[in-house]
Each structure stands twice: as structure tokens, then as C-alpha cells.
């Protein structure tokens, strides 16, 4: 039986296979469950369900929820996002705990990347 995730997010996507592949490769997730309408992926108790939308998605949209993920190296993660069809955004900032930047997945959803400070 697959692990039951306690935390996660549902992302509606025009291309569930393509968007799932982005997250699988970007963050080394694994497939938990798959149907023709959704692909559930996860790692370390966190789950992303990439799902067919219940309505037609507008061409441009803005999500009010943004994922954040810890990475080993911001530069490597930004390059990886671009190689997988995403987009690295300009700018980087920090606080006493970590450095931060943003990338977008291939469908335009923003993801905050965090690198722990030494």
C-alpha cells in the first residue's frame, strides 16, 4: 500500500502527464497513484496531485498559493527548472535561515526555492 500523505497540494493542469514529469524530475518525487484524470506524486510525506481541471482554465491565471521547496543549490535548481521546460525568475533574497528565489513550472505556477544557509 502507498504511503498516506498528511500534507500536499492539488494542481490543476492542462497537461497532467507533462506537469507531473516536471515535478518528478525537478524534486525527485515518485508516483503514488495514477489514473487518466490525475497523477499523485510525492516524497517524504508530501503529496502533489496533478489533476485535470473541473472547468476550462483561463489562458492567464494567477494562483494565490505558492509551493516552497528546500533545495541543495539555488543555481542548480534554477538551471534544472529551465532544462525541464520551466522558467527561472530574476531576483534572489535571503533571511538569516535561507536564500530564496522563484521558478515557474511549465504551466506558469510559481515555486519558491529555498537553500539553507551554512
C-alpha positions in Angstrom: 0.0 0.0 0.0 1.2 3.5 -0.8 2.1 5.9 2.0 -0.6 8.2 3.1 0.5 11.8 2.9 -0.5 14.2 5.6 0.4 17.3 3.6 0.0 18.3 0.0 -1.5 20.3 -2.8 -3.7 19.8 -5.8 -2.5 21.4 -9.0 -4.9 21.7 -11.9 -3.1 21.3 -15.2 -3.8 21.2 -18.9 -1.2 18.5 -19.4 -1.1 16.3 -16.3 1.5 13.9 -17.7 3.9 16.7 -18.7 3.5 18.7 -15.4 3.9 15.5 -13.4 7.1 14.8 -15.2 8.4 18.2 -14.3 7.8 17.7 -10.6 9.0 14.1 -10.6 12.4 15.1 -12.2 12.7 18.5 -10.5 12.3 17.3 -6.9 12.9 13.5 -7.2 9.3 12.6 -6.4 7.8 9.2 -7.1 4.4 8.2 -8.5 2.0 7.2 -5.7 -1.2 6.7 -7.8 -2.2 7.3 -11.4 -5.5 7.4 -13.3 -6.5 9.0 -16.6 -7.7 12.1 -14.7 -4.9 12.6 -12.1 -1.4 11.7 -11.2 -0.5 11.6 -7.5 3.2 12.1 -6.8 5.1 12.6 -3.5 8.2 12.3 -1.3 8.8 12.4 2.4 5.1 12.6 3.4 4.3 15.5 1.0 1.9 14.8 -1.9 1.2 16.7 -5.1 -1.9 15.7 -7.0 -1.7 16.9 -10.7 -5.3 16.8 -11.8 -7.5 17.5 -14.8 -9.3 20.8 -14.1 -13.0 20.6 -13.4 -13.5 23.7 -15.7 -11.7 25.2 -18.6 -8.7 27.0 -17.3 -8.2 30.6 -18.5 -5.2 31.3 -20.7 -3.7 33.5 -18.0 -4.2 32.9 -14.3 -2.7 33.8 -11.0 -2.6 31.4 -8.2 -2.8 32.7 -4.6 -1.0 29.6 -3.3 2.7 29.1 -4.0 4.7 26.0 -3.2 8.1 26.2 -1.5 10.7 23.5 -1.6 14.2 23.3 0.0 17.0 22.5 -2.5 20.7 21.9 -2.1 21.7 24.7 -4.5 19.6 27.6 -5.9 21.6 27.9 -9.1 21.5 24.2 -9.9 17.7 24.1 -9.2 17.1 27.1 -11.4 19.1 25.6 -14.3 17.2 22.3 -13.8 13.8 24.0 -13.9 14.7 25.7 -17.2 16.0 22.4 -18.7 12.7 20.8 -17.8 10.6 23.4 -19.5 10.1 25.8 -16.6 11.3 29.3 -16.1 13.8 30.8 -13.6 12.8 34.3 -12.4 15.1 37.2 -11.7 16.0 38.1 -8.2 17.2 36.4 -5.1 16.9 37.4 -1.4 17.7 35.9 2.0 16.9 35.9 5.6 19.0 34.5 8.5 17.9 30.9 7.7 17.9 30.5 3.9 18.4 32.1 0.5 15.3 32.3 -1.7 14.4 32.6 -5.4 11.4 31.7 -7.6 10.9 29.5 -10.6 7.8 28.6 -12.6 6.7 25.2 -13.8 5.8 24.7 -17.5 2.2 25.8 -16.9 3.3 29.0 -15.1 2.7 28.0 -11.4 5.3 29.7 -9.2 7.5 27.8 -6.9 9.7 29.3 -4.2 13.1 27.6 -3.9 15.0 27.8 -0.6 18.6 27.0 0.0 19.7 26.6 3.7 22.5 29.0 4.8 25.6 27.3 6.1 
